[in-house]
């Protein structure tokens, strides 16, 4: 559906819902009605409770429509996109431990403060890996420059580099079968892309698996379903007790090229040079902005994205968009003069790309108050057209959230899916706190993920408006309900 068609559809649905709710009540009066209008003949407390919740949540339909109208059609239209463009164009990429990440945190602190939000910084220690200069060249069977991106935490090569014959494999199983041929070689993994969750194991563990059989370095096919000769970076993990060897990603095209050459029986030689090194952990911050609750300020609905990125591209999609819609959600609520019962807290995490380092330290600091965390939300798979809300929680909490997403009818996004996800909120969900994530039309996400292609060109302002509206409606309504979500 084109945006023009979608706008017409949204406008029509919005107007019809407005007309149908002329006699609707304010959420406060809806709560009063819900406590008095339930039939005394209900067969069980559970049925009465579900009916109470449905009536209470339905009372927020007018507020939800106001938020959607402001974000998608009103004065805030395209605001989150413009904020993201200003931020990424000014700061650029923001890898953990870098000066640019420090600048990004200061930028967001000042911007959200000027927006009238209550902002503070919470200190954390984060990894500081530096890429340095790097290059790779195929020497045999012909000369060819190879585009590479060293993987996070990789060690460097000796100053003169490593020149060695290549062993191409397509799986860990093939590496084990051909282990006798790996000693002294550069192992090239040409694994096919199945899914990110499955295929990323080669990026994460390829170096250690190759080192176990004597390889001197690894080159890993980028974890992406689509490539225009662009490598994709990411974090990798060395196994304790295994020799650490240099590792980098190469393009899909070059991995397939060397695979074809190897299948022909041609000898392949590559020269690899990497200056990568790991420095002592750096000081950094999680950036926190709030709208304090009027009745239960110590109870929190947390919405989030991560502020750091890799050192390529602009980090616009991963995860500038998630950070911006979390800020924008608070802005929309503030602009409408709304103040929920509980505190709305936007957290822009630091060092997510290194394994959720900033978020884990935040959890360690705040878990003493875990019973006060009502819902944790994270957007880290792009801010394309929203499709659904993903949710992890008890059956009773799911019943509440199923009612909440009905309020998104003007956006035609009323689906509640299972399995809320996110590196940064996973500690909370594992501890039993309900969690939610944004499901978007993300078929192109891994095209640009961790590559030079992650720029503002990937972003669409109207999609970001819709994501911001969804984020704001869900966060506000849950924060303003009489009761916290059941555990």
LODO-570420 format. One line per field, with one value per residue (C-alpha): residue number from 1; residue in three letters; z, y, x. Coordinates in pm, 1 decimal. Each point is the difference from the previous one (the first is absolute). Last residue first. Example, Ala and Ser with C-alpha at 12.3 -4.5 7.8 and 13.67 -1.06 7.14 Angstrom:
2
pos = 2 / 1 $
code = SER / ALA $
up = 714.0 / 66.0 $
north = -106.0 / -344.0 $
east = 1367.0 / -137.0 $
This chain:
487
pos = 487 / 486 / 485 / 484 / 483 / 482 / 481 / 480 / 479 / 478 / 477 / 476 / 475 / 474 / 473 / 472 / 471 / 470 / 469 / 468 / 467 / 466 / 465 / 464 / 463 / 462 / 461 / 460 / 459 / 458 / 457 / 456 / 455 / 454 / 453 / 452 / 451 / 450 / 449 / 448 / 447 / 446 / 445 / 444 / 443 / 442 / 441 / 440 / 439 / 438 / 437 / 436 / 435 / 434 / 433 / 432 / 431 / 430 / 429 / 428 / 427 / 426 / 425 / 424 / 423 / 422 / 421 / 420 / 419 / 418 / 417 / 416 / 415 / 414 / 413 / 412 / 411 / 410 / 409 / 408 / 407 / 406 / 405 / 404 / 403 / 402 / 401 / 400 / 399 / 398 / 397 / 396 / 395 / 394 / 393 / 392 / 391 / 390 / 389 / 388 / 387 / 386 / 385 / 384 / 383 / 382 / 381 / 380 / 379 / 378 / 377 / 376 / 375 / 374 / 373 / 372 / 371 / 370 / 369 / 368 / 367 / 366 / 365 / 364 / 363 / 362 / 361 / 360 / 359 / 358 / 357 / 356 / 355 / 354 / 353 / 352 / 351 / 350 / 349 / 348 / 347 / 346 / 345 / 344 / 343 / 342 / 341 / 340 / 339 / 338 / 337 / 336 / 335 / 334 / 333 / 332 / 331 / 330 / 329 / 328 / 327 / 326 / 325 / 324 / 323 / 322 / 321 / 320 / 319 / 318 / 317 / 316 / 315 / 314 / 313 / 312 / 311 / 310 / 309 / 308 / 307 / 306 / 305 / 304 / 303 / 302 / 301 / 300 / 299 / 298 / 297 / 296 / 295 / 294 / 293 / 292 / 291 / 290 / 289 / 288 / 287 / 286 / 285 / 284 / 283 / 282 / 281 / 280 / 279 / 278 / 277 / 276 / 275 / 274 / 273 / 272 / 271 / 270 / 269 / 268 / 267 / 266 / 265 / 264 / 263 / 262 / 261 / 260 / 259 / 258 / 257 / 256 / 255 / 254 / 253 / 252 / 251 / 250 / 249 / 248 / 247 / 246 / 245 / 244 / 243 / 242 / 241 / 240 / 239 / 238 / 237 / 236 / 235 / 234 / 233 / 232 / 231 / 230 / 229 / 228 / 227 / 226 / 225 / 224 / 223 / 222 / 221 / 220 / 219 / 218 / 217 / 216 / 215 / 214 / 213 / 212 / 211 / 210 / 209 / 208 / 207 / 206 / 205 / 204 / 203 / 202 / 201 / 200 / 199 / 198 / 197 / 196 / 195 / 194 / 193 / 192 / 191 / 190 / 189 / 188 / 187 / 186 / 185 / 184 / 183 / 182 / 181 / 180 / 179 / 178 / 177 / 176 / 175 / 174 / 173 / 172 / 171 / 170 / 169 / 168 / 167 / 166 / 165 / 164 / 163 / 162 / 161 / 160 / 159 / 158 / 157 / 156 / 155 / 154 / 153 / 152 / 151 / 150 / 149 / 148 / 147 / 146 / 145 / 144 / 143 / 142 / 141 / 140 / 139 / 138 / 137 / 136 / 135 / 134 / 133 / 132 / 131 / 130 / 129 / 128 / 127 / 126 / 125 / 124 / 123 / 122 / 121 / 120 / 119 / 118 / 117 / 116 / 115 / 114 / 113 / 112 / 111 / 110 / 109 / 108 / 107 / 106 / 105 / 104 / 103 / 102 / 101 / 100 / 99 / 98 / 97 / 96 / 95 / 94 / 93 / 92 / 91 / 90 / 89 / 88 / 87 / 86 / 85 / 84 / 83 / 82 / 81 / 80 / 79 / 78 / 77 / 76 / 75 / 74 / 73 / 72 / 71 / 70 / 69 / 68 / 67 / 66 / 65 / 64 / 63 / 62 / 61 / 60 / 59 / 58 / 57 / 56 / 55 / 54 / 53 / 52 / 51 / 50 / 49 / 48 / 47 / 46 / 45 / 44 / 43 / 42 / 41 / 40 / 39 / 38 / 37 / 36 / 35 / 34 / 33 / 32 / 31 / 30 / 29 / 28 / 27 / 26 / 25 / 24 / 23 / 22 / 21 / 20 / 19 / 18 / 17 / 16 / 15 / 14 / 13 / 12 / 11 / 10 / 9 / 8 / 7 / 6 / 5 / 4 / 3 / 2 / 1 $
code = UNK / UNK / UNK / UNK / UNK / UNK / UNK / UNK / UNK / UNK / UNK / UNK / UNK / UNK / UNK / UNK / UNK / UNK / UNK / UNK / UNK / UNK / UNK / UNK / UNK / UNK / UNK / UNK / UNK / UNK / UNK / UNK / UNK / UNK / UNK / UNK / UNK / UNK / UNK / UNK / UNK / UNK / UNK / UNK / UNK / UNK / UNK / UNK / UNK / UNK / UNK / UNK / UNK / UNK / UNK / UNK / UNK / UNK / UNK / UNK / UNK / UNK / UNK / UNK / UNK / UNK / UNK / UNK / UNK / UNK / UNK / UNK / UNK / UNK / UNK / UNK / UNK / UNK / UNK / UNK / UNK / UNK / UNK / UNK / UNK / UNK / UNK / UNK / UNK / UNK / UNK / UNK / UNK / UNK / UNK / UNK / UNK / UNK / UNK / UNK / UNK / UNK / UNK / UNK / UNK / UNK / UNK / UNK / UNK / UNK / UNK / UNK / UNK / UNK / UNK / UNK / UNK / UNK / UNK / UNK / UNK / UNK / UNK / UNK / UNK / UNK / UNK / UNK / UNK / UNK / UNK / UNK / UNK / UNK / UNK / UNK / UNK / UNK / UNK / UNK / UNK / UNK / UNK / UNK / UNK / UNK / UNK / UNK / UNK / UNK / UNK / UNK / UNK / UNK / UNK / UNK / UNK / UNK / UNK / UNK / UNK / UNK / UNK / UNK / UNK / UNK / UNK / UNK / UNK / UNK / UNK / UNK / UNK / UNK / UNK / UNK / UNK / UNK / UNK / UNK / UNK / UNK / UNK / UNK / UNK / UNK / UNK / UNK / UNK / UNK / UNK / UNK / UNK / UNK / UNK / UNK / UNK / UNK / UNK / UNK / UNK / UNK / UNK / UNK / UNK / UNK / UNK / UNK / UNK / UNK / UNK / UNK / UNK / UNK / UNK / UNK / UNK / UNK / UNK / UNK / UNK / UNK / UNK / UNK / UNK / UNK / UNK / UNK / UNK / UNK / UNK / UNK / UNK / UNK / UNK / UNK / UNK / UNK / UNK / UNK / UNK / UNK / UNK / UNK / UNK / UNK / UNK / UNK / UNK / UNK / UNK / UNK / UNK / UNK / UNK / UNK / UNK / UNK / UNK / UNK / UNK / UNK / UNK / UNK / UNK / UNK / UNK / UNK / UNK / UNK / UNK / UNK / UNK / UNK / UNK / UNK / UNK / UNK / UNK / UNK / UNK / UNK / UNK / UNK / UNK / UNK / UNK / UNK / UNK / UNK / UNK / UNK / UNK / UNK / UNK / UNK / UNK / UNK / UNK / UNK / UNK / UNK / UNK / UNK / UNK / UNK / UNK / UNK / UNK / UNK / UNK / UNK / UNK / UNK / UNK / UNK / UNK / UNK / UNK / UNK / UNK / UNK / UNK / UNK / UNK / UNK / UNK / UNK / UNK / UNK / UNK / UNK / UNK / UNK / UNK / UNK / UNK / UNK / UNK / UNK / UNK / UNK / UNK / UNK / UNK / UNK / UNK / UNK / UNK / UNK / UNK / UNK / UNK / UNK / UNK / UNK / UNK / UNK / UNK / UNK / UNK / UNK / UNK / UNK / UNK / UNK / UNK / UNK / UNK / UNK / UNK / UNK / UNK / UNK / UNK / UNK / UNK / UNK / UNK / UNK / UNK / UNK / UNK / UNK / UNK / UNK / UNK / UNK / UNK / UNK / UNK / UNK / UNK / UNK / UNK / UNK / UNK / UNK / UNK / UNK / UNK / UNK / UNK / UNK / UNK / UNK / UNK / UNK / UNK / UNK / UNK / UNK / UNK / UNK / UNK / UNK / UNK / UNK / UNK / UNK / UNK / UNK / UNK / UNK / UNK / UNK / UNK / UNK / UNK / UNK / UNK / UNK / UNK / UNK / UNK / UNK / UNK / UNK / UNK / UNK / UNK / UNK / UNK / UNK / UNK / UNK / UNK / UNK / UNK / UNK / UNK / UNK / UNK / UNK / UNK / UNK / UNK / UNK / UNK / UNK / UNK / UNK / UNK / UNK / UNK / UNK / UNK / UNK / UNK / UNK / UNK / UNK / UNK / UNK / UNK / UNK / UNK / UNK / UNK / UNK / UNK / UNK / UNK / UNK / UNK / UNK / UNK $
up = 3687.2 / -36.6 / -180.7 / 245.4 / 109.4 / -47.5 / -354.8 / -72.7 / -76.3 / -222.8 / -190.8 / -40.8 / -116.7 / -248.7 / -151.2 / -17.2 / -166.5 / -254.3 / -84.7 / -28.9 / -231.2 / -220.1 / -18.1 / -77.9 / -290.8 / -125.6 / 18.7 / -193.4 / 94.8 / -218.7 / -153.6 / 352.6 / -2.5 / 74.3 / -337.4 / 137.1 / 172.0 / 338.9 / -133.5 / -346.2 / -177.5 / 341.0 / 44.7 / -346.2 / 95.8 / 311.7 / -38.4 / 367.8 / 327.4 / 296.5 / 329.3 / 328.3 / 339.0 / 317.6 / 297.2 / 97.5 / 69.4 / -350.2 / -129.7 / 193.3 / -115.0 / -361.8 / -11.2 / -160.2 / -239.0 / -128.5 / -45.9 / 77.0 / -78.2 / -102.8 / -234.0 / 64.0 / -317.4 / 1.1 / -261.3 / -231.3 / 98.1 / 108.9 / 167.3 / 236.6 / 303.5 / -55.1 / 102.8 / 360.0 / 20.1 / -103.6 / 245.2 / 291.6 / -98.3 / -44.6 / 358.2 / 122.0 / -215.6 / 150.7 / -197.2 / -325.1 / -269.5 / -364.9 / -130.8 / -360.5 / -359.7 / 29.6 / -330.3 / 35.3 / 324.5 / 15.8 / 201.7 / 326.9 / 167.2 / 368.5 / 261.7 / 373.2 / 185.4 / 363.6 / 170.2 / 366.8 / 105.2 / -138.0 / 253.7 / 103.1 / -372.8 / -48.9 / 11.8 / -149.3 / -268.6 / -94.4 / -13.8 / -232.6 / -215.6 / -44.4 / -107.6 / -230.6 / -189.2 / -160.6 / -235.4 / 295.3 / 114.0 / 129.2 / 55.3 / -66.0 / 282.8 / -25.5 / 331.7 / 38.5 / 367.6 / 121.4 / 28.3 / -343.3 / -85.3 / -318.4 / -115.1 / -365.2 / -69.0 / 293.6 / -134.3 / -348.0 / 137.5 / 210.1 / -306.1 / -197.5 / 234.8 / -42.7 / -371.9 / -20.8 / 174.6 / -217.4 / -315.4 / 99.7 / 44.4 / -226.1 / -270.6 / 20.2 / 115.7 / -235.3 / -218.8 / 159.1 / 354.9 / 146.8 / 197.0 / 344.7 / 98.8 / 76.9 / 4.9 / 289.8 / 171.7 / 374.9 / 179.6 / 359.5 / 350.7 / 235.0 / -116.0 / 101.0 / -4.1 / -229.9 / -189.8 / -97.1 / -369.0 / -42.8 / -199.7 / 58.5 / -188.0 / 87.6 / 52.7 / -89.4 / 152.7 / -207.5 / 47.3 / -64.9 / -368.1 / -243.6 / -325.3 / -373.8 / -230.1 / -266.1 / -306.2 / -203.6 / -303.9 / -176.7 / -197.2 / -194.4 / -177.7 / -265.2 / 33.1 / -196.9 / 321.3 / 160.6 / -271.3 / 39.3 / 378.3 / -47.9 / -214.3 / 240.6 / 289.5 / -219.0 / -98.9 / 349.1 / 117.4 / 255.8 / 377.3 / 217.0 / 243.3 / 147.6 / 217.8 / 373.1 / 120.7 / 189.9 / 381.5 / 29.8 / -320.0 / -192.4 / -62.8 / -303.7 / -26.7 / -333.8 / -348.6 / -335.6 / -330.4 / -310.4 / -348.2 / -77.5 / 236.7 / 99.2 / 251.5 / 255.0 / 244.6 / -179.8 / -112.8 / 263.1 / -48.5 / 258.8 / 114.1 / 83.9 / -13.2 / 225.3 / 49.0 / 322.3 / -158.6 / -255.8 / 269.9 / 192.4 / -300.0 / -115.9 / 332.4 / -34.0 / -377.0 / -68.2 / 270.0 / -181.3 / -240.4 / 238.6 / 146.9 / -321.1 / -204.3 / -260.1 / -165.3 / -167.9 / 167.4 / -200.4 / 294.6 / -116.7 / 211.5 / -33.0 / 9.7 / 226.8 / 105.5 / -176.9 / -220.6 / 279.0 / 120.1 / -321.7 / 160.9 / 291.4 / -234.4 / -199.6 / 316.5 / 88.8 / -332.8 / -354.0 / -7.4 / -195.9 / 97.8 / -104.0 / -38.1 / 214.1 / 23.9 / 340.1 / 60.6 / 25.8 / 319.7 / 152.4 / -35.3 / 228.8 / 265.8 / -56.4 / 271.0 / -262.8 / -342.4 / -260.1 / -304.9 / -338.7 / -369.7 / -187.3 / -253.3 / -282.0 / -147.7 / -165.0 / 96.5 / 233.9 / 177.0 / 145.0 / 192.7 / 343.2 / 177.6 / 345.4 / 170.3 / 361.0 / 133.5 / 362.1 / 275.4 / 313.2 / 213.5 / 238.4 / 359.3 / 117.5 / 131.4 / 17.6 / -175.0 / 79.0 / -178.3 / 120.6 / -328.4 / -123.5 / -359.1 / 82.9 / 241.4 / -275.4 / -236.7 / 261.1 / 117.8 / -358.1 / -116.6 / 307.8 / -60.4 / -369.3 / 73.3 / 233.7 / -270.4 / -248.5 / 237.9 / -21.7 / 274.8 / -168.5 / -364.5 / -90.9 / -374.7 / -121.2 / 250.0 / -187.9 / -289.1 / 242.7 / 242.4 / -250.3 / -203.0 / 309.7 / 117.3 / -345.7 / -10.6 / 348.5 / -103.3 / -326.7 / 119.9 / 348.5 / -91.5 / -112.7 / -241.5 / 124.1 / 344.4 / 107.1 / -141.0 / 154.2 / 344.5 / -22.0 / -115.5 / 298.1 / 235.6 / -148.9 / 22.8 / 362.6 / 141.8 / -185.6 / 247.8 / 298.0 / -165.1 / -106.9 / 343.4 / 183.4 / -234.9 / 58.0 / 375.2 / -7.8 / -196.7 / 238.7 / 307.4 / -126.5 / -138.2 / -52.7 / 138.3 / 172.1 / -339.7 / -35.6 / -14.3 / 323.5 / -14.7 / -374.6 / 24.0 / 235.9 / -222.5 / -301.1 / 190.3 / 30.6 / -357.0 / -131.8 / -129.2 / -345.9 / -127.7 / -313.6 / -29.7 / -328.2 / -167.8 / 109.7 / -114.7 / -342.2 / -25.7 / 92.8 / -233.5 / -289.7 / 83.6 / 35.4 / -333.4 / -180.7 / 156.0 / -99.2 / -359.0 / -15.1 / 174.6 / -262.9 / 93.5 $
north = -1104.5 / 205.4 / 334.4 / 287.6 / 112.4 / 317.4 / 43.7 / 311.9 / -155.9 / -267.1 / 270.4 / 225.4 / -265.6 / -161.4 / 328.7 / 150.9 / -297.5 / -37.4 / 370.5 / -2.2 / -302.7 / 171.6 / 320.5 / -201.5 / -164.8 / 342.6 / 129.7 / -291.7 / -113.3 / -192.5 / 319.9 / 114.8 / -238.5 / -366.0 / -81.1 / 17.4 / -327.6 / -132.4 / -82.9 / 139.3 / -304.7 / -145.5 / 238.4 / -40.9 / -248.5 / 205.5 / 83.9 / 91.1 / -187.4 / 229.8 / -157.0 / -64.7 / -134.9 / -106.9 / -28.0 / -361.1 / 1.8 / -130.1 / 291.8 / 247.9 / -153.2 / -4.1 / 374.0 / 102.1 / -291.4 / 41.7 / -221.7 / -28.5 / -354.7 / -39.0 / 220.0 / 262.9 / 124.8 / 328.7 / 194.1 / 153.5 / 345.3 / 124.5 / -342.6 / 63.0 / 4.1 / -372.3 / -34.8 / 78.8 / -269.1 / -273.0 / 149.9 / -61.0 / -360.5 / -48.3 / 111.8 / -272.8 / -258.8 / 104.6 / 198.0 / 34.5 / 225.1 / 85.6 / 297.2 / -23.5 / 104.9 / 341.2 / 143.1 / 35.6 / 107.6 / -257.0 / -312.7 / 160.0 / 140.9 / -93.4 / 3.8 / -81.5 / -19.1 / 53.5 / 36.5 / 67.3 / -364.2 / 17.9 / 261.5 / -183.9 / -65.7 / 361.1 / -9.8 / -346.4 / 79.7 / 322.0 / -191.9 / -252.9 / 280.8 / 162.3 / -327.2 / -119.9 / -236.9 / 219.1 / 151.0 / 121.6 / 219.3 / 286.7 / -4.9 / 285.3 / -34.3 / 158.0 / -3.3 / 52.7 / 29.5 / -133.2 / 163.8 / 155.9 / 367.7 / 132.4 / 359.3 / -99.1 / 123.3 / -204.2 / -323.8 / 66.6 / 91.5 / -317.0 / -213.2 / 205.4 / -92.7 / -370.3 / 61.3 / 153.1 / -281.4 / -265.4 / 198.0 / 51.0 / -372.6 / -148.9 / 187.2 / 327.2 / -148.0 / 241.0 / -240.0 / -173.3 / 18.1 / -218.4 / 158.2 / 149.3 / 167.9 / -306.3 / -2.7 / 25.7 / 13.5 / -52.8 / 7.3 / 76.1 / -3.1 / 240.1 / 294.1 / -172.3 / 273.3 / 279.3 / -203.4 / 177.5 / 57.5 / -123.3 / 8.0 / -232.4 / -18.3 / -303.2 / 125.5 / -53.2 / -54.3 / -219.1 / -353.8 / -36.0 / -17.6 / -285.5 / -9.0 / -24.8 / 89.1 / -253.9 / -122.0 / -304.5 / -143.7 / -269.8 / -307.4 / -222.5 / -317.1 / -109.4 / -337.1 / 107.4 / -22.5 / 234.9 / 261.2 / -25.3 / 45.7 / 293.7 / 177.6 / -87.9 / 161.9 / 299.0 / 58.6 / -45.2 / 267.7 / -55.7 / -1.0 / 10.4 / -218.1 / 12.2 / -299.7 / -49.1 / -333.3 / -200.1 / -16.2 / 211.4 / 12.9 / 325.4 / 175.8 / 208.2 / 332.8 / 131.4 / 106.3 / -15.5 / 6.9 / 173.8 / -149.8 / 85.9 / -262.3 / -166.6 / -273.8 / 131.8 / -146.3 / 98.4 / -295.6 / -53.7 / 39.7 / -186.7 / 12.4 / -227.4 / -330.1 / -281.8 / -220.4 / 168.2 / 340.4 / -61.7 / -61.0 / 302.5 / 231.3 / -126.4 / 54.5 / 325.6 / 51.2 / -364.0 / -5.7 / 291.5 / -255.0 / -134.1 / 316.5 / 194.1 / -254.3 / -253.1 / 192.6 / -246.3 / -58.4 / 99.0 / -11.7 / 75.0 / -159.5 / 160.5 / -281.6 / -113.8 / -314.8 / -34.6 / -306.8 / -258.2 / 157.9 / -91.4 / -190.1 / 246.3 / 298.3 / -169.3 / -35.1 / 365.1 / 88.8 / 121.8 / -43.8 / 176.8 / -63.8 / 287.5 / 6.3 / 250.1 / 354.2 / 159.3 / 365.7 / 173.9 / 173.8 / -335.2 / -48.1 / 164.8 / -151.1 / -6.7 / 148.9 / 120.0 / -156.1 / 152.9 / 132.6 / -117.0 / 90.4 / -229.4 / 141.4 / -243.3 / -148.6 / -335.5 / -367.3 / 119.6 / 326.6 / 79.2 / 321.6 / 100.9 / 332.2 / 153.4 / 325.5 / 37.6 / -175.5 / 116.9 / -196.6 / 185.6 / -205.0 / 183.9 / 124.1 / 161.0 / 337.6 / 95.3 / 326.1 / 219.6 / 153.3 / 134.2 / 101.0 / 352.5 / -47.0 / 200.0 / -279.7 / -256.0 / 183.9 / 64.1 / -361.0 / -121.7 / 205.6 / -85.4 / -371.4 / 32.8 / 189.2 / -276.2 / -252.0 / 202.9 / -6.7 / -377.0 / -260.9 / -189.7 / 96.0 / 309.2 / 59.6 / 349.4 / 285.5 / 293.6 / -184.5 / -270.4 / 243.3 / 239.9 / -290.4 / -171.4 / 315.1 / 56.3 / -356.8 / 31.5 / 325.2 / -127.8 / 95.9 / 153.2 / 285.6 / -236.4 / -286.7 / -299.6 / 101.1 / 241.2 / -213.9 / -316.9 / 161.3 / 148.0 / -333.5 / -174.8 / 258.4 / -49.3 / -379.1 / 6.2 / -110.5 / -327.9 / -84.1 / 26.0 / -192.9 / -281.9 / -13.1 / -23.9 / -271.8 / -201.4 / 40.3 / -103.0 / -313.3 / -88.0 / 59.9 / -260.8 / -63.7 / 361.0 / 58.1 / 322.7 / 159.6 / 240.8 / 362.5 / 138.2 / -35.9 / 47.5 / 321.3 / 158.0 / -104.3 / 141.0 / 325.0 / 32.4 / -115.5 / 279.4 / -120.0 / -76.4 / 176.3 / 125.1 / -342.3 / -118.7 / 330.3 / -16.8 / -360.1 / 93.0 / 291.9 / -214.8 / -281.5 / 242.3 / 181.6 / -328.2 / -124.9 / 325.4 / 4.6 / -363.8 / 68.5 / 298.7 / -202.6 / -269.7 / -340.6 $
east = 337.5 / -319.0 / 40.3 / -18.8 / -344.1 / -202.8 / 122.3 / 207.6 / 340.1 / -156.4 / -187.9 / 301.7 / 245.4 / -236.9 / -116.8 / 350.0 / 168.3 / -279.2 / 13.9 / 378.7 / -9.8 / -259.3 / 202.2 / 315.4 / -178.7 / -97.8 / 355.7 / 155.2 / 351.6 / 243.7 / 139.7 / 81.9 / 297.7 / 71.9 / 159.3 / 354.7 / -80.2 / -114.2 / -351.6 / -75.6 / -145.7 / -79.4 / -292.2 / -147.3 / -274.8 / -74.8 / -367.0 / -9.5 / -39.5 / 64.0 / 91.1 / -177.0 / 102.8 / -181.7 / 239.3 / 66.9 / 374.7 / 71.5 / -205.3 / 212.9 / 329.4 / -133.6 / -66.8 / 329.4 / 41.7 / -353.8 / -301.1 / -369.1 / -96.7 / -362.3 / -199.4 / -265.3 / -167.5 / -190.1 / 194.2 / -262.6 / 127.3 / -344.4 / -43.1 / 292.6 / -230.7 / -52.1 / 366.3 / -95.0 / -268.7 / 240.7 / 248.3 / -235.0 / -65.8 / 375.1 / 55.9 / -234.9 / 173.0 / 332.8 / 253.2 / 192.5 / -141.3 / 56.5 / -195.4 / -107.0 / 66.8 / 165.9 / 128.3 / 379.8 / 162.1 / 277.7 / 61.4 / 108.0 / -311.7 / -17.7 / -275.5 / 2.2 / -332.9 / -103.6 / 338.1 / -75.1 / 48.6 / 354.0 / 107.3 / 319.1 / 37.1 / 107.5 / 380.3 / 50.2 / -256.8 / 180.1 / 328.6 / -160.0 / -138.4 / 340.3 / 161.6 / -276.5 / 229.2 / 266.1 / -256.3 / -204.9 / 287.6 / -217.4 / -374.2 / -238.4 / -252.0 / -344.6 / -186.5 / -372.9 / -81.5 / -330.7 / -342.8 / 40.9 / 48.9 / -153.7 / 35.4 / -29.3 / 352.7 / 133.6 / -149.9 / 135.2 / 342.8 / 16.7 / -69.8 / 252.3 / 283.7 / -75.3 / -57.7 / 347.8 / 186.8 / -162.5 / 80.8 / 362.3 / 40.3 / 100.8 / -194.1 / 190.5 / 330.1 / 172.3 / 198.5 / 296.7 / 136.6 / -273.7 / -279.7 / -59.4 / -325.2 / -207.9 / -379.5 / -240.9 / -335.3 / -35.9 / -334.9 / 90.7 / -144.2 / 177.3 / -214.2 / -325.2 / -266.1 / 116.5 / 259.1 / 319.9 / 64.1 / 351.7 / 323.4 / 299.2 / 331.3 / 212.0 / 350.3 / 366.1 / 342.8 / 231.2 / 127.5 / 372.8 / 100.8 / -60.9 / 194.4 / -56.7 / 292.3 / -101.2 / 193.1 / -104.3 / 182.0 / -200.4 / 107.8 / -237.6 / 118.2 / -247.5 / -173.8 / -306.2 / -204.6 / 249.0 / -52.9 / -376.5 / 30.6 / 235.7 / -258.8 / -282.6 / 184.4 / 87.8 / -362.4 / -140.5 / 239.3 / 273.6 / -22.1 / 308.2 / 190.9 / 349.8 / 95.3 / -42.6 / 134.2 / -262.5 / -6.9 / -309.7 / -201.7 / 26.1 / -328.4 / -90.4 / -179.7 / -122.3 / 113.0 / -175.7 / 191.9 / -140.9 / 31.1 / -363.4 / -136.5 / -322.4 / -86.3 / 250.1 / 251.0 / 319.1 / 211.7 / 266.7 / 375.1 / 201.5 / 361.8 / 296.0 / -189.7 / 126.1 / -305.7 / -113.6 / 71.1 / -276.3 / -259.6 / 126.2 / -22.2 / -338.8 / -177.4 / -194.8 / 9.0 / -76.9 / -268.9 / -170.6 / -151.9 / -261.5 / -150.3 / 53.4 / -186.9 / 110.1 / 284.5 / 236.6 / 339.0 / 306.8 / 240.3 / 354.5 / 271.6 / 341.9 / 251.3 / 284.1 / -185.2 / -335.5 / 63.1 / -20.9 / -323.8 / -181.8 / -286.0 / -10.2 / -14.3 / -274.6 / -206.9 / 59.6 / -155.3 / 73.5 / 376.8 / 274.8 / 362.2 / 223.8 / 377.4 / 183.5 / 130.1 / -40.8 / 82.7 / 334.8 / -108.6 / -107.7 / -375.5 / -251.6 / -219.1 / -372.2 / -222.8 / -254.3 / 38.4 / 228.5 / -180.2 / 122.7 / -14.3 / 240.9 / 246.5 / 70.2 / 316.6 / -45.7 / 28.0 / 144.0 / 82.3 / -343.6 / 24.7 / -121.8 / 15.7 / -25.5 / 85.4 / -109.2 / -308.9 / 5.7 / -175.4 / -104.1 / -237.9 / -236.7 / -4.2 / -324.9 / -116.6 / -371.6 / -89.2 / -301.1 / -295.9 / -337.8 / -163.4 / -61.4 / 112.6 / 312.9 / 92.3 / -59.6 / 234.2 / 270.7 / 18.2 / -25.2 / 297.2 / 207.9 / -60.9 / 84.4 / 320.9 / 116.9 / -88.8 / 207.3 / 296.2 / -3.1 / -35.6 / -282.4 / -49.0 / -198.9 / -38.5 / -86.5 / -31.0 / -153.4 / -163.8 / -114.6 / -162.1 / -154.3 / -137.4 / -138.1 / -172.5 / -144.1 / -131.6 / -152.2 / -168.0 / -149.6 / -351.1 / 10.9 / -235.0 / -274.0 / -61.1 / 198.6 / 125.2 / -274.6 / -281.4 / 141.2 / 29.1 / -350.3 / -140.6 / 155.4 / -147.1 / -346.1 / 26.1 / 117.6 / -334.7 / 41.6 / 275.8 / -233.7 / -280.9 / 228.1 / 160.7 / -329.8 / -123.5 / 315.4 / -46.1 / -363.8 / 85.2 / 281.9 / -217.8 / -241.7 / -348.7 / -95.8 / -348.7 / 97.8 / 33.7 / 290.5 / -117.1 / 137.6 / 378.3 / 17.1 / -199.1 / 250.1 / 290.4 / -179.4 / -46.8 / 378.1 / 59.6 / -220.4 / -336.5 / -131.2 / -312.9 / 171.9 / 164.4 / -148.7 / 78.1 / 364.4 / 21.5 / -134.8 / 240.3 / 301.3 / -97.3 / -36.6 / 323.1 / 189.0 / -129.7 / 77.9 / 344.4 / 54.5 / -94.7 / 234.9 / 269.7 / -26.1 / -141.6 $
